[in-house]
């Protein structure tokens, strides 16, 4: 599966070479690099995509996630806050916003607490199903 992402990135790099200001291509490149855990590359891609098409919720939430992975918690919070304006109540944004605040040791909003608890419960359920094959 890892090789699929690496092949996809090679193809996306070719497209980016042909169309260097294509926001969608930059978002895809950044997301694939993020999945491959190359966090500096997507930061540049998402920044350029945001310059070309400001305030795109997807770009902001992905850039915020990359900043979170790089321990730039303040930058991550700023991107998540901006993304939340355009996509209010997006589970990805709320979950990661709550995670960053939790890591920083600040107060977590009620909504983020609910999303976080739901995520933990869901993960436990998935783990249980994988172990036992069914829910009793």
Buried (B, 14 or more C-beta within 10 A) or exposed (E): EEEEBEEBBEEBEEBBEEEEEBBEBBBBBBBBBBBBEBBEBBBBBBBBBBEBBEEBBBBBBBBBBBBBBEEBBEBBBBBBEBBBEBBEEBEBBBBBBBBBBBEEEEEBEEBBBEBBEEBEEEEEEEEEEEEEEEEE
